[in-house]
Amino acid sequence: MRLLCFTLLTGLLAGCGSTPVATAQPTPPAPDAVVRLAEQGRTDALARALDAGADPNAVGRGMGLDRWTPLIGAAANDRPEAVRLLLERGADPMLPDSTGNTPLRYSAEGLSPESARLLIEAGVDLEARNEEGTTPLGWAVFKGADDVVTVLLDAGADIEGTGPGGRTALSRAIRTFGDSFGNATTVALLLDRGADPTVSDDRGQTPLHRAISDTPGGLLVTALLLDHGADTGTRDNQGQTPGELAHERGAARIFSFYVGEAQTLAQADLLLAILDDDAEAVRTALAAGAPPNAGVRGDDFYSDDFVDDGGPLHLAAHMGASEAVIQVLAEGGATLDAVNGAGHPAVKVAAERGNTTTLAALLAAGAAPESTTERPFLGMEPIHWAAAAGEAGAVQMLLDAGASPDYSTNASMGYGYNALGFAVHFGHLETVRALLDTGMETGQVGENPYTALDVAIQRGWPEVEALLRTRGGQTTAEMAQAEAEALLSEDGPEGAWSTASNDQNTALMRALLALGQTPPTDFLAGAWYALQFEPDLVPLLVDAGADVNATEGGGMTPLHYAAADGLGPLVSVLLDAGADASATDESGKTPLDWALEYGDSETIALLSEDAP
């Protein structure tokens, strides 16, 4: 009876006489891990973490910032289902980050209107201000998050409320730098919702004063403001009207508009017609003399001031213009492959925004699916931008048009990915699927040695990981193990280690060690260069039999080479592994001598400590 009772109830029946057995409780993940799950929208895993006792208000780090809650992470990454789950589990919708920004503000950052709607339903303060005094609406209009702006206004956000500098939402929406096309739609939205274009800020400037960026975007915003009753005669605290300020600052396009120059008036009409997606009005403006390429740049765009507007085609691509508008612009002389101030053709703008109707029209009109400039911005082609944005339809359209999904040269962002690498990095499942369906390999996807599966695992995208597995994807370690086994079978241990050294292949080195293989005594002499990227391999190789003081040409040891190249971390590891700091090469130089001649202060300091 005692055995039966124990078996069935395990210590829960007092009459059984057995000692209660504590049931092991799952350990809740650390705050940073909970934030990460929310950022990625992994609601099943997030729910399990909360069930295990994770705090829905856990404060961790996200996107490089402190005091980052799961709710902020979900809103900032457009994960409305995660937002919903966290709110249901008791997350505080008003808990801010370290600078006072609430999750509602981050719904604008993530271009996530559904997240904003859920937070508003949870009772957030629409007018909550961060440390600099900006409300969620103030941030949303600056960001150009029109869908979020609409949600906020529908919920009652104060359209005339002021923020830093006494600026209203309308004034803040007007960018004085960069992509002012990007906020023209926001300006139009605010004006249509009744924003007052005559209100002055603390400097006495109206929105017209701020709209003097000498760009097509600045001209478009100026025309919009005037169409809605802006006053050209208002003087700021310096006594200047918008027109006088434009003249003083050399905004020739804006000034010529104020004085009624016919071509500039026609250009403004053209931009307004594109904003309205009115093909006949576009035709009329072109016939009246509107320049079809005003604002575009040539191959020398890097030497110009950085202005990200571009010409009428760029606005059309940004807006998602109809096929009819694209046809009229092309027939009217618009250069299809011209670039804006950031080096982007209209095809890139349409592809990244997922405006496939516009993209199809551009390609049908003869636009190239790849950049025609010698130096595309960051080395990225339109297909890379589309893949990074998760626009599977645009990616497929560009592939069909002949775009290559191969490597970018985006070293400055630290990726250097091909299109598949970008799609995997940002977790865009359907875009990954579309690229795999073209036959793309799942092997190395970047300038680094990582495979697509490595990236998916590192970034924490289980659905992408599962898809890659079904398509034969392997990690670098798995591929290296298969290669190691094949090399050992074909060339023996000596040949396998030789390949690892010649190729500077650290993954293969690890695989050979995992298979119990002993490296040649002099292995480090030829492999030191690769070890600067993975210095933790040094003690593993030394423990397996490699000589840390092995020499090659000129009698130089790995420590000599590392010292000469100023590789402080590698120098430190080599010293810890027993490298001889007093060893001399054939010229009589020690590692410290090389460091003093070529190295840096860190290397010199490390070697000075070990100098005889």
N, C-alpha and C positions, 0 to 999 in steps of 0.2 A: 504493500500500500504506500509506504514511504517512497519507493522508487517511482511508482505511477504518479504520485502526487508531485514529486520533484520534476518528473518528465513533463507533466502537463502545465504546471503552474510555477515551477522554478522559484521557490522561496516566497511566493506571495500568500500562501495559506499558512497562517500561524500554527494551525494544528499539525502541520507536517513535521515540525521540529527541525526544519532545515534552515540554514543561514541564508538570508536574502542575498541574491547575486546582483550586483550593480550592472546595469546595461550600459555598454560603452556608448557615449554620446559623440556624434561627429563634431569635430573641431571646426568652428566657423573660420572662414578665410580671413586674412588680414584686410584692413580697410582698403589698401591700394588694389588688392585683388577684387574686392567688391565693386570698387569704382570702375575697374577695367571691364568687368562683366556688364555693367550698365552702359558703358561707352560703346561696347560692341553689340548691345541689344540681345545678348544671350539670355533670354528671359527664363528658359528652363533651368539653366545653371544658376542664374541669379535667385530664382525661387528656392532652389535647394540650399543655397548659401543662407538665405533668410530663414529657412526652416531650421537650419543648423545653428541659428542664433546670431547671424551677422546683423549688425546694426544698420537699418536703412538710412540712418543719418551719419554713418561712418565718415570720418574726415580723413581723406588720403591725398594723393597727388594725382593730377591728370593733366595731360597736355602741357607738362612742365610747370604747372602752377600748384601752389600750396592751398590747403583748405578747400579741397575739391570733393564735393559729396557725390554719391551715386546719382542723385537726381540731377545735379548739374551736368555730370558726364553724359547722362542719357539725353537731356535736352540739347546739349551742345553738339550731339552727334546724330540728331534726328532719329531718336529711338523712342517713339511714342508709346509702344507697348511696354517698354521698360519703365517709362514715366508712369504709366497707368499702374503697373505692378507695385512700384515703390510707393506711390500714393496710397494704394490699398493697404500696404503693409506699414503705414504710419510715417512715411518720410515727411519731413517738415518742408512745405513748398516755399517757405520764406528764408530758409537757412542760406546765408550768403557765402561767397568765397572770401578770401583774405582782403579784397578791396571793395567789399560791399555789393558785389553783383549777385543778384538772385537767379534762381533757375529760369525765371521768365526772361530775363535778359539774355540768357544763353540759348533760349529757343530761337532768338533772332540770329545768334552766332551760327546755330546749326540749321538755319533756314527751315525751321520745323513748326509750321502753323498748328499741326495737331497737338504737339507737345504744349504749345502756348495755350491752346483751347483747354486742355486737361488741367493745366496749372490754374487757369482762370476759374474753372469750375470748382477747383479746390479752395478758392477764396483768397488768392494772393492779392497783394496791394499793387494795383496797376501803376501807382505813382512812386513806388519805392525807388530811392536814389542810391547810387553807389557813392564812393568817397568823393568823386569829382562833381557829383550832383546831377548825373545823367539818369534819366528814367529808362525803363525798357523801350518805350516808344522812341526816345531819343537815340538809343542805340540801334533799334531796328531800322529807322529811316537812314541813318548813316551807313548801315550795312547794306541797304538796298533790299531788305527782306520784305518785299511787297506783300506777300501772303500773310506774314506775321503782322505787318502794319495793319492790314485789313482786320485781322482777328482782334487786335488791340483796340482799334477804333470802334469796332462793333460792340466791344465790351464796355466802352465808355472812357477810354483813355483820353486825357485832355490834349486836344490837338493844338491848343495855344499855350500850353504849359511851357515854361522856360527852363533851360538848363544852364550849363557853364557859359559864361559870357552873355547871359540874358537871351540866348538864342532859342527860338521856337523850333518845333519839329521841322517846319518848312525850311528855315534857315540852316538847320543842321543837315538837312538832306542834300544841300547843294555842296558838292565837293569842289574844292579849289585846286585839286591835284588829281592825277591818275585818271581813272576811267569814269569821266563825268557822264558818258552815255549810260553807264550802269545805274545812275541815280535819276536820270531824266524820267523814267517811269514812276519812280517814287515821288518826285516833284509833281508829276501830273496827277497821281493818285491823291496826294494831299490837297492839291488845288480843287480837284473834283469833290473832295469831302468838305470843302469850305474853309481851308486854311487861308488866313489873311496875308496877302503878299506885301502889305504896307507896314507891318510891324517892324520897329527898329530894335536892334540889340543894344548892349551896353556901350558900344562904340558909335551908336547912332546909325548903324548900317542896316539897310533893309535887305531882303533876299536878293534884290537886283544888284546891290553893291557886291555881294559875295559871288554872283554869277558872272565874273569878269575873266574867268579862265579863257585864254585866247585859243580855244579849241572848238571843234564842231559841237561837242557836248555842251560847252559853255554857251554857245550861240543858241542851241536848242532850248536850254533851260531859260535863257533870257526871253526868247520868243514865247515860251509857255507862260512865264510870269506876266508879260505884257498883255497877253491874251486874256489874263484873269484879273486885270485891273491894277497891276503894279504901277507905282508913281515914279516916273523918271526924274521928277524935280526934287525929290527928297534929298536933303543934304545931311551928311554924317557929321560926327563931332569935329572933323577937320574942315568942314564946310564944303565938301565935294559931293556932287551928284554922281550917280552911277556912271554916266557918260564921261564926266571929267576924270573919274578914277580910272576908267578903262583907258583913256588917252594917256594919263600919267604913267600907267604901268605897261604901256606898249601893247595893249590888247587890241590890235588893229582890226581884227574881224568884228569884235564887239562894238568898237567905236564906229566903224563904217555902218554897222546896223543901226546905231542910234542916229546917225546923220542921214540915213535913208539911201545909202548906196544901193543901186538897183540889183547888182549881182548878189550882194549879201542878203538882201531881202528875199531874193529868189532861193538862196541857199537855205534860209530859215524856213521858207515854205516847203522846201524839199524834205527837210528833216521832220517837220511836223507831219507831212503827208506819210512818211515812212512810219512814224510813231502811230498814226491812225491806220496803217496798212491799207492805204487808199492808192491803188495803182494809177488811177486816172489823175489824181492830184499830183502824184509823182511825175507823171508825163507832162503835166502842165508846168510844173516848177522847172523841169529840165528845159522845156521849150522857152521858158522865160529867162534862161541864162544861168540857172543854178549849176555850179561846177560839179560834175559827177564824181570827182576824185579828191575834192578838198579835204585835207586832213590825213591823207595817206602818206606813207614814207617810202623811200627807196631802200636800196641795200645798205645805205649809210645810216640807218636808223639808230644804230648804237651811238653815233656821234652827236645826235640831236638831243635836245632836252627830252627827258622821259615824259611822254604824253601818251596815254593808252587809248585814245579815242578811235582814231582812224577815220575812214570816210563813210559815205552813205551806206555802202555795202556792209560795213561793220555794224552800223546801227541796225540795219535790216537783219543781220545774222543774230545780233543780240536779242532783238525783239521777236524773232521767230516769224519773219515776214512770209507772206504768201508767195506762191510760185509766180503769180502775176507781177508782184512788185519786183522780184528778182529779175524777171524777164525785161521789164521796162528799164530798170537800171542798167542791165547788160547792154540792151539795145541803145541806151543813151550814152554809152561810152565809159561806164564804170570798169576799171581795171580789176578783173576777177581775182588776181593773185596778189594784189597790192597788200602791204602790211601796215599795221598801225605802229604806234610808238614803242610797243613792246615786241615788235617783230612778228606779230600774229596775222595770218591771212584771215579773211572772213570765214573760210571753211573751218578753221580751228575754233572760232568763236561759236559758230553754229553747232559744231560737233560736241564741244565741251558742255554746252547748255542743253544738249539733247533736242535741239530744234531740227528734227529730221526732215520735215517738209522743206524748210529753208535749205538745209544741207543738200537734199536731193536736187533742188532747183539750181543751186550753185554748181553742183557737179554736172548737171545736164547742160548748163550754159557754157561749160568748158573750164571751170575752175579745177586746178590741180588738187588731187587728194593729199599731196605732200607739199611741204614748204618749198618754194622756188628760190629762197634766199640761201646764201652760202652758210649763214650762221643762224639757224633757227634758235629762238630764245630758249636757253637752257639745253639746247640740243634736242628738244622734244618736238615731235611731229604732231599734227592734229590727232592721229590715232592714239598716241600716248596720252594726250590730255583727255580724250574721250574715255579711254580705258580707266584712267585714274578717277574720273568722275562717275564711273559705273554706267555709262550710257551705251548699253549693249547694242541698241538699234543703230546708233551712229557708228560704232565700231564696225558692225557688219556692213554698213553702207560704204565705209571707207575701204574695207577689205575688198568688197565687190568692185570698187573703182580702181583697185590696183595698189592701194597703200601697203607698204611693208610693215609688219608688226615687229620687226627685229629691233635690235638694241638702239636705245637712245644714247646720247653722250652727256647725260644729265649728271655729271660728276659733282657739280656744285651743290646739288641737293642730297648727295650721298647715296643715290639709288643707282643710276646708270641702267635702269631696267629696260627690258623690252615691254611690249604692250601687255603680255601675260603677267610679267612681274608687277606692273602697276596695278592691274586688276586684282591680283592676289593680295598685294600689300594693303589695299584699302578694303578688301573683303567683299568685292562685288561678284557674287556667285554667278549670276546670269552672264555677265561679261566674261568671266573665266570660262564658262561653258561654251560661249560663242567662239572664243579664241581656240579652245581645245578642239572644237568641231572642225576647225580649218586645218587641223593636223599639227598644230604647234607642239613642240617638244616640251616636256615637263622638267627637263634638266635645268642647267644653269640659266637663270633669268636676269642676271645683272652682271655688273663689272666685278662684283665680289663672287666668291665661288658658290653662293647659295642656290639651291634648286627652288622650284615653285613650292614644293612641299615644305622645305625649310622655312620659307617666308610665311606660309600659312600657319605653321606651328608656332613660330616666333611671335606672330601678330595675334594669334589666338582666334583663328577662324575655323571652327570645327566642321562646318558644312563645306567650306572650300577644301579643307583637308580631306574630307571623305570623298568629294568629287575627284580630286587629284589622285587619290588611291585607286579609284575605279578605273582611272585612265593610265595606270601604270606608274604613277608618280612615286619617286623615292627621295629620301633625304640624302644629303651629301654623305653622311656616315654610311648609309645603306649602300649607296653606289660605290663608295670607297671600299667597303668590305667585299663586294662582289668583284671589284677590280683587283683587290689584293689576292683573293683566292685564285683568280684566273692567272695573275702574274706568278704566284707561287707555283702553280701547276705547270705553267709554260716555261718560266725562266728561273725558277728556284728562288731562294731567299736573296741571294746576291743581286740577281736581276731585278727583283721587286724593290729592294732598297735603293738600287741605282735609279730606277724610274722615279721613285719618290723624291730623291735628291735632285735629279735633273729637272723634274717638273716643278720643284719647290711645292710639292703637294702635301700640305699638312694633314688633310683628311686621310690620305693614303698612309701617311706615317702613323696616325692614330689607329687605323685599321690593322696595320701590320703588328703594332704593339698589342692590340687586343687579341690577335691570333697567336700571341706568345713568341713572336719572332724577335731575334736579337739583332740590333743594328750593327753594321760594321764599326769597328773601333774609331775610324776616322770620319764617321758620318757627319758629325756636326761641322766639320771644316767646310763641307760643301753645301750644307743645308741651313746655315745660319741666317741667310737673308729672309727665308720664309718664316723663321722663328721669331722675327721681330713683331709679327702680327699675332702670333700665338706663343708668347714666351713661356706659358705654363707647360709646354711640351718639353722644354729643356730638361727639367729634373726627371721626367718620365723616360726620356731617351738615355740620360746618364745612368739612371737606375737599371736600365735594360742592358747597359754595356758600352754605350758610346763614350768616348773620351772627350771631356769638356775642353781639354787643352790640345786637341788634335790640330795639326797645321797643314796648310797646303802652300801653294806658290808663294815664295818669299818668306816662308816661315811664320806667316801670320796665323794666329789662333782666332776662333770666333770672337774672343774678347777684343782683340786688336781691331777687327772689322767693325764691331758694334761701337767701340770707342771712337773710331774715325768718323762714323756716320752720326754720332751724337744720339745713339739709341739708348737713352737712359734706362727705361724699363728692362730692356734686354740685358744691358750691362749689369743691372742689379741682380737679375735672375742667374746670370752666368757666374757672378761672384758667389752667390749663395750656393751654387752647385759645385763650387770648388775651383773655379777658373783662377789661374795664376796671374795676378796683377803685375808680377815682376818679370814675366816672360818677355824675352826680346826676340824680335824677328831678325832676318838676315842683315838688316841695316842697323841693328842694335837698338831699335826703338821699342819701348814698352807701350802697353795700351794707353797709359797716361800721356806719353809723348804724343801719340796720335790724337788724343782728345784735346790736348793743348793746341795742336796745329789746326785741327778741323772740327773738333767737337763743340758741345755747348756746356754751359755752366753746370747743369745737373750732372752730366757725365764726368766732368772734371772733379766735381765734389765727391762723387761716389768713388772714383779711382784714387783720389787723394787720401781718402780714409784707409784704403787698402795698400797704399804705396809703402814699399819697404823702407 
